[in-house]
Amino acid sequence: MRYYTPRSCEEAVAILASGPHDVLAGGTDYYPALRDRPATRDLIDISRIDELRTIRRQGDGWRLGAATTWSDVARTNLPPLFHGLQAAAREVGALQVQNAGTIAGNICNASPAADGVPPLLTLDAEVEIASCEGRRTVPLSAFITGVRRTVLRPGELVTAILVPHRDAASAFLKLGARRYLVISIAMVAVLLEADGSGRVAQARIAVGACSAVARRIEALESELAGQPMNGEILASVVELRHLCLLSPIDDVRADRAYRLEAAAELIRRALRAALATAGERAA
């Protein structure tokens, strides 16, 4: 096998176009998946491409480079819109994993329990993809199609996550058997936008680890719209019936019923947490 370290996106996609390769950024998912086996396919390490490790305001939105690490996300001074994503960044593995693991690697690995996916769904994130034919964008909601499956085509490379800017508050919570280095039982992300009268203009709720792909809970979002921006009132709206589109499994971590109950309670707590963040900002 051969190991490539391109210094630009153009160089990376040119190498990708030459035949099958595995793309490596932090390697925190790639190497554990090998177990005791050696790597046999050619590798393209994109961690040295400077343009892929940036977080910056771009036009009316934000651009998060594909090789941006979770530590980068957690430590960057960002508005409350990103507080949920930053909370998720602090929950990815342990500190060593956060220092190496990347935001694009998290979504490309396409695990049902990927911490970054629920908050990115609430941010209406889009995935920028490059190839020798140019660049295209795909909504994150359409990018992951199943367990370990994405819409990436041969020769394509994720280059950035694009997020529209809005004045909103967000939160993220997850439940596991312990704090770090654990596969989640359930996780939720919440984003709330207020109107000028102190009510919810728009709510976005996403749940992970309770279906093959993390899902937005649109029925609940609709019922939260127009409600007063009060944590207890918003929490009282949440019911198990809102989670009927989820399909949690029974496994050694939890059974289906427990996962649904946990997800509902996490949503209630995340709504309160997001409102607390909004209150601190107003103060």
C-alpha positions as a Markdown table, in Angstrom:
| # | Residue | x | y | z |
|---|---|---|---|---|
| 1 | Met | 0.0 | 0.0 | 0.0 |
| 2 | Arg | 1.0 | 3.6 | -0.6 |
| 3 | Tyr | 0.6 | 6.6 | 1.8 |
| 4 | Tyr | -0.1 | 10.0 | 0.3 |
| 5 | Thr | 0.0 | 13.4 | 2.1 |
| 6 | Pro | -1.4 | 16.0 | -0.3 |
| 7 | Arg | -1.1 | 19.7 | 0.6 |
| 8 | Ser | -4.1 | 20.9 | -1.4 |
| 9 | Cys | -7.7 | 19.7 | -2.2 |
| 10 | Glu | -6.8 | 19.7 | -5.9 |
| 11 | Glu | -3.9 | 17.3 | -5.2 |
| 12 | Ala | -6.1 | 15.1 | -3.0 |
| 13 | Val | -8.9 | 14.7 | -5.5 |
| 14 | Ala | -6.4 | 14.0 | -8.3 |
| 15 | Ile | -5.0 | 11.1 | -6.3 |
| 16 | Leu | -8.5 | 9.9 | -5.5 |
| 17 | Ala | -9.3 | 9.9 | -9.2 |
| 18 | Ser | -6.5 | 7.5 | -10.0 |
| 19 | Gly | -8.1 | 4.6 | -8.3 |
| 20 | Pro | -9.5 | 3.2 | -5.0 |
| 21 | His | -8.1 | 4.8 | -1.9 |
| 22 | Asp | -9.1 | 5.2 | 1.8 |
| 23 | Val | -9.2 | 8.8 | 3.0 |
| 24 | Leu | -7.6 | 9.4 | 6.4 |
| 25 | Ala | -7.9 | 12.5 | 8.6 |
| 26 | Gly | -7.6 | 11.8 | 12.3 |
| 27 | Gly | -7.8 | 8.0 | 12.0 |
| 28 | Thr | -9.8 | 7.6 | 15.2 |
| 29 | Asp | -12.3 | 5.4 | 13.4 |
| 30 | Tyr | -10.1 | 4.0 | 10.7 |
| 31 | Tyr | -7.4 | 2.3 | 12.8 |
| 32 | Pro | -9.8 | 0.7 | 15.4 |
| 33 | Ala | -11.8 | -0.7 | 12.5 |
| 34 | Leu | -8.7 | -2.5 | 11.2 |
| 35 | Arg | -8.3 | -4.4 | 14.6 |
| 36 | Asp | -5.2 | -6.5 | 14.1 |
| 37 | Arg | -5.2 | -6.4 | 10.4 |
| 38 | Pro | -2.7 | -4.3 | 8.3 |
| 39 | Ala | -4.0 | -1.6 | 6.0 |
| 40 | Thr | -4.0 | -2.9 | 2.5 |
| 41 | Arg | -5.5 | -0.1 | 0.4 |
| 42 | Asp | -3.7 | 3.1 | -0.5 |
| 43 | Leu | -4.2 | 5.9 | 2.0 |
| 44 | Ile | -4.6 | 9.6 | 1.5 |
| 45 | Asp | -3.9 | 11.6 | 4.6 |
| 46 | Ile | -5.7 | 15.0 | 4.3 |
| 47 | Ser | -4.7 | 16.3 | 7.7 |
| 48 | Arg | -1.9 | 18.5 | 6.2 |
| 49 | Ile | -4.2 | 20.4 | 3.9 |
| 50 | Asp | -4.4 | 23.8 | 5.7 |
| 51 | Glu | -7.7 | 24.9 | 4.0 |
| 52 | Leu | -9.5 | 21.9 | 5.5 |
| 53 | Arg | -8.7 | 22.9 | 9.1 |
| 54 | Thr | -10.5 | 26.2 | 9.4 |
| 55 | Ile | -13.6 | 27.6 | 11.1 |
| 56 | Arg | -14.7 | 30.9 | 9.6 |
| 57 | Arg | -17.6 | 33.1 | 8.8 |
| 58 | Gln | -18.4 | 33.0 | 5.1 |
| 59 | Gly | -21.0 | 35.2 | 3.6 |
| 60 | Asp | -24.3 | 34.6 | 5.5 |
| 61 | Gly | -23.1 | 31.4 | 7.1 |
| 62 | Trp | -20.1 | 29.5 | 8.5 |
| 63 | Arg | -17.6 | 27.2 | 7.0 |
| 64 | Leu | -16.1 | 24.3 | 9.0 |
| 65 | Gly | -13.2 | 22.6 | 7.2 |
| 66 | Ala | -13.4 | 18.9 | 6.9 |
| 67 | Ala | -10.2 | 18.2 | 8.8 |
| 68 | Thr | -11.3 | 20.5 | 11.7 |
| 69 | Thr | -10.8 | 18.6 | 14.9 |
| 70 | Trp | -13.3 | 18.3 | 17.7 |
| 71 | Ser | -10.8 | 20.2 | 19.9 |
| 72 | Asp | -10.8 | 23.0 | 17.4 |
| 73 | Val | -14.6 | 23.1 | 17.5 |
| 74 | Ala | -14.7 | 23.0 | 21.3 |
| 75 | Arg | -12.1 | 25.8 | 21.8 |
| 76 | Thr | -13.1 | 28.3 | 19.1 |
| 77 | Asn | -15.1 | 31.3 | 20.2 |
| 78 | Leu | -18.4 | 30.8 | 18.5 |
| 79 | Pro | -21.9 | 32.2 | 19.0 |
| 80 | Pro | -24.7 | 30.3 | 20.9 |
| 81 | Leu | -25.8 | 28.9 | 17.6 |
| 82 | Phe | -22.9 | 26.4 | 18.0 |
| 83 | His | -23.1 | 25.7 | 21.7 |
| 84 | Gly | -24.8 | 22.4 | 21.0 |
| 85 | Leu | -22.1 | 21.3 | 18.5 |
| 86 | Gln | -19.4 | 22.4 | 21.0 |
| 87 | Ala | -21.0 | 20.4 | 23.7 |
| 88 | Ala | -21.0 | 17.4 | 21.4 |
| 89 | Ala | -17.3 | 18.0 | 20.6 |
| 90 | Arg | -16.4 | 17.7 | 24.3 |
| 91 | Glu | -18.2 | 14.3 | 24.4 |
| 92 | Val | -16.4 | 12.6 | 21.4 |
| 93 | Gly | -14.3 | 9.9 | 22.9 |
| 94 | Ala | -11.7 | 11.2 | 25.3 |
| 95 | Leu | -9.4 | 14.3 | 24.9 |
| 96 | Gln | -6.9 | 12.4 | 22.8 |
| 97 | Val | -9.7 | 11.4 | 20.4 |
| 98 | Gln | -11.0 | 15.0 | 20.3 |
| 99 | Asn | -7.5 | 16.2 | 19.4 |
| 100 | Ala | -7.2 | 13.9 | 16.4 |
| 101 | Gly | -10.8 | 13.1 | 15.3 |
| 102 | Thr | -12.4 | 15.4 | 12.7 |
| 103 | Ile | -15.8 | 16.7 | 12.0 |
| 104 | Ala | -16.0 | 15.3 | 8.5 |
| 105 | Gly | -14.6 | 11.9 | 9.7 |
| 106 | Asn | -17.5 | 11.7 | 12.1 |
| 107 | Ile | -20.1 | 12.0 | 9.5 |
| 108 | Cys | -18.3 | 10.0 | 6.8 |
| 109 | Asn | -18.0 | 7.1 | 9.3 |
| 110 | Ala | -21.8 | 7.2 | 9.4 |
| 111 | Ser | -22.3 | 5.6 | 12.8 |
| 112 | Pro | -25.8 | 5.7 | 14.2 |
| 113 | Ala | -24.2 | 7.0 | 17.5 |
| 114 | Ala | -22.0 | 9.7 | 15.9 |
| 115 | Asp | -22.0 | 12.6 | 18.3 |
| 116 | Gly | -21.7 | 15.3 | 15.7 |
| 117 | Val | -24.6 | 14.4 | 13.6 |
| 118 | Pro | -27.6 | 15.4 | 15.7 |
| 119 | Pro | -26.3 | 19.0 | 16.4 |
| 120 | Leu | -25.3 | 19.4 | 12.7 |
| 121 | Leu | -28.8 | 18.3 | 11.7 |
| 122 | Thr | -30.4 | 21.0 | 13.9 |
| 123 | Leu | -28.0 | 23.5 | 12.3 |
| 124 | Asp | -29.3 | 22.6 | 8.8 |
| 125 | Ala | -25.8 | 21.8 | 7.8 |
| 126 | Glu | -24.7 | 21.0 | 4.3 |
| 127 | Val | -21.8 | 18.9 | 3.2 |
| 128 | Glu | -19.4 | 20.3 | 0.5 |
| 129 | Ile | -17.9 | 17.5 | -1.7 |
| 130 | Ala | -15.1 | 17.9 | -4.2 |
| 131 | Ser | -14.0 | 15.8 | -7.1 |
| 132 | Cys | -12.1 | 16.3 | -10.4 |
| 133 | Glu | -15.5 | 17.4 | -11.9 |
| 134 | Gly | -15.9 | 20.2 | -9.4 |
| 135 | Arg | -17.8 | 20.7 | -6.1 |
| 136 | Arg | -21.3 | 20.0 | -5.0 |
| 137 | Thr | -23.2 | 20.4 | -1.8 |
| 138 | Val | -25.6 | 17.9 | -0.2 |
| 139 | Pro | -27.8 | 18.5 | 2.9 |
| 140 | Leu | -26.5 | 16.4 | 5.8 |
| 141 | Ser | -30.0 | 15.0 | 6.2 |
| 142 | Ala | -29.5 | 13.3 | 2.7 |
| 143 | Phe | -25.7 | 12.6 | 3.1 |
| 144 | Ile | -25.9 | 9.7 | 5.5 |
| 145 | Thr | -28.2 | 7.0 | 4.0 |
| 146 | Gly | -27.7 | 4.2 | 6.5 |
| 147 | Val | -25.3 | 2.5 | 8.9 |
| 148 | Arg | -21.8 | 3.2 | 7.5 |
| 149 | Arg | -23.3 | 4.4 | 4.3 |
| 150 | Thr | -23.2 | 7.8 | 2.6 |
| 151 | Val | -23.8 | 9.3 | -0.8 |
| 152 | Leu | -20.1 | 9.8 | -1.5 |
| 153 | Arg | -19.1 | 8.6 | -5.0 |
| 154 | Pro | -15.8 | 7.1 | -6.0 |
| 155 | Gly | -13.3 | 9.9 | -6.4 |
| 156 | Glu | -15.1 | 12.3 | -4.1 |
| 157 | Leu | -13.8 | 14.0 | -1.0 |
| 158 | Val | -15.7 | 15.9 | 1.7 |
| 159 | Thr | -14.1 | 19.4 | 2.0 |
| 160 | Ala | -16.3 | 21.3 | 4.4 |
| 161 | Ile | -19.5 | 21.5 | 6.5 |
| 162 | Leu | -21.5 | 24.6 | 5.7 |
| 163 | Val | -23.9 | 26.1 | 8.3 |
| 164 | Pro | -26.3 | 29.1 | 7.7 |
| 165 | His | -26.0 | 31.8 | 10.3 |
| 166 | Arg | -29.0 | 32.5 | 12.6 |
| 167 | Asp | -29.6 | 34.1 | 16.0 |
| 168 | Ala | -30.4 | 31.0 | 17.9 |
| 169 | Ala | -29.5 | 29.0 | 21.1 |
| 170 | Ser | -28.6 | 25.4 | 21.1 |
| 171 | Ala | -27.8 | 22.4 | 23.4 |
| 172 | Phe | -26.7 | 18.8 | 23.2 |
| 173 | Leu | -27.0 | 16.0 | 25.7 |
| 174 | Lys | -26.2 | 12.3 | 25.6 |
| 175 | Leu | -26.7 | 9.3 | 27.8 |
| 176 | Gly | -24.2 | 6.5 | 28.2 |
| 177 | Ala | -23.0 | 4.0 | 30.8 |
| 178 | Arg | -20.2 | 6.4 | 31.7 |
| 179 | Arg | -19.0 | 9.9 | 30.7 |
| 180 | Tyr | -16.3 | 9.1 | 28.1 |
| 181 | Leu | -15.3 | 6.4 | 25.6 |
| 182 | Val | -18.8 | 4.9 | 25.5 |
| 183 | Ile | -21.3 | 4.3 | 22.7 |
| 184 | Ser | -24.4 | 6.3 | 23.5 |
| 185 | Ile | -27.7 | 4.9 | 24.6 |
| 186 | Ala | -29.4 | 8.0 | 23.3 |
| 187 | Met | -28.4 | 11.6 | 22.4 |
| 188 | Val | -30.3 | 14.7 | 21.5 |
| 189 | Ala | -29.6 | 18.2 | 20.0 |
| 190 | Val | -31.9 | 21.2 | 20.3 |
| 191 | Leu | -31.9 | 24.5 | 18.6 |
| 192 | Leu | -34.3 | 27.4 | 19.3 |
| 193 | Glu | -35.0 | 30.6 | 17.5 |
| 194 | Ala | -37.2 | 33.3 | 19.2 |
| 195 | Asp | -39.5 | 35.8 | 17.5 |
| 196 | Gly | -39.8 | 39.3 | 18.7 |
| 197 | Ser | -42.5 | 38.6 | 21.2 |
| 198 | Gly | -40.7 | 36.0 | 23.4 |
| 199 | Arg | -42.1 | 32.9 | 21.7 |
| 200 | Val | -40.5 | 30.1 | 19.6 |
| 201 | Ala | -40.2 | 31.2 | 16.0 |
| 202 | Gln | -38.6 | 27.9 | 15.0 |
| 203 | Ala | -37.4 | 24.8 | 16.9 |
| 204 | Arg | -35.1 | 22.0 | 15.6 |
| 205 | Ile | -34.8 | 18.7 | 17.5 |
| 206 | Ala | -32.6 | 15.8 | 16.5 |
| 207 | Val | -32.1 | 12.4 | 18.1 |
| 208 | Gly | -29.2 | 10.0 | 17.6 |
| 209 | Ala | -28.4 | 6.4 | 18.6 |
| 210 | Cys | -32.1 | 5.6 | 18.4 |
| 211 | Ser | -32.3 | 4.7 | 14.7 |
| 212 | Ala | -30.0 | 3.7 | 11.9 |
| 213 | Val | -29.6 | 7.4 | 11.0 |
| 214 | Ala | -30.1 | 10.3 | 13.4 |
| 215 | Arg | -33.5 | 11.9 | 12.8 |
| 216 | Arg | -35.1 | 15.3 | 13.1 |
| 217 | Ile | -38.3 | 15.1 | 15.2 |
| 218 | Glu | -40.4 | 17.4 | 13.0 |
| 219 | Ala | -43.8 | 16.7 | 14.6 |
| 220 | Leu | -42.4 | 18.0 | 17.9 |
| 221 | Glu | -40.8 | 20.9 | 16.2 |
| 222 | Ser | -44.1 | 22.0 | 14.8 |
| 223 | Glu | -45.8 | 21.8 | 18.3 |
| 224 | Leu | -43.0 | 23.8 | 19.9 |
| 225 | Ala | -43.4 | 26.7 | 17.4 |
| 226 | Gly | -45.3 | 29.5 | 18.9 |
| 227 | Gln | -44.8 | 28.4 | 22.5 |
| 228 | Pro | -43.5 | 30.8 | 25.1 |
| 229 | Met | -39.7 | 30.7 | 25.4 |
| 230 | Asn | -40.0 | 29.1 | 28.8 |
| 231 | Gly | -38.1 | 25.9 | 29.6 |
| 232 | Glu | -40.7 | 24.3 | 31.7 |
| 233 | Ile | -43.5 | 25.0 | 29.2 |
| 234 | Leu | -41.5 | 23.7 | 26.3 |
| 235 | Ala | -40.5 | 20.6 | 28.2 |
| 236 | Ser | -44.1 | 19.9 | 29.0 |
| 237 | Val | -44.9 | 19.6 | 25.3 |
| 238 | Val | -42.6 | 16.6 | 24.8 |
| 239 | Glu | -44.3 | 13.2 | 24.7 |
| 240 | Leu | -43.3 | 9.7 | 23.6 |
| 241 | Arg | -45.7 | 9.9 | 20.7 |
| 242 | His | -43.4 | 12.5 | 19.1 |
| 243 | Leu | -40.7 | 9.8 | 18.8 |
| 244 | Cys | -42.7 | 7.2 | 16.9 |
| 245 | Leu | -40.6 | 7.6 | 13.8 |
| 246 | Leu | -37.5 | 6.3 | 15.7 |
| 247 | Ser | -36.5 | 2.7 | 15.6 |
| 248 | Pro | -34.2 | 2.0 | 18.6 |
| 249 | Ile | -32.7 | -1.5 | 19.0 |
| 250 | Asp | -32.5 | -3.8 | 22.0 |
| 251 | Asp | -28.9 | -4.5 | 22.9 |
| 252 | Val | -26.6 | -4.8 | 25.9 |
| 253 | Arg | -26.7 | -1.1 | 26.6 |
| 254 | Ala | -30.5 | -0.6 | 26.7 |
| 255 | Asp | -33.7 | -1.9 | 25.3 |
| 256 | Arg | -36.0 | -0.1 | 22.9 |
| 257 | Ala | -38.5 | 1.2 | 25.5 |
| 258 | Tyr | -35.7 | 2.6 | 27.7 |
| 259 | Arg | -34.1 | 4.3 | 24.8 |
| 260 | Leu | -37.3 | 6.1 | 23.9 |
| 261 | Glu | -38.0 | 7.2 | 27.5 |
| 262 | Ala | -34.4 | 8.4 | 27.7 |
| 263 | Ala | -34.6 | 10.3 | 24.5 |
| 264 | Ala | -37.8 | 12.1 | 25.6 |
| 265 | Glu | -36.3 | 13.1 | 28.9 |
| 266 | Leu | -33.0 | 14.2 | 27.2 |
| 267 | Ile | -35.1 | 16.5 | 24.9 |
| 268 | Arg | -36.8 | 18.1 | 27.9 |
| 269 | Arg | -33.5 | 18.7 | 29.6 |
| 270 | Ala | -31.9 | 20.0 | 26.4 |
| 271 | Leu | -34.8 | 22.4 | 25.9 |
| 272 | Arg | -34.2 | 23.8 | 29.4 |
| 273 | Ala | -30.4 | 24.0 | 28.7 |
| 274 | Ala | -30.9 | 25.9 | 25.5 |
| 275 | Leu | -33.2 | 28.4 | 27.2 |
| 276 | Ala | -30.7 | 28.9 | 30.0 |
| 277 | Thr | -28.1 | 29.7 | 27.4 |
| 278 | Ala | -30.4 | 32.2 | 25.7 |
| 279 | Gly | -31.1 | 33.8 | 29.1 |
| 280 | Glu | -27.4 | 34.2 | 29.8 |
| 281 | Arg | -26.9 | 35.8 | 26.4 |
| 282 | Ala | -29.7 | 38.2 | 27.0 |
| 283 | Ala | -28.3 | 39.1 | 30.4 |
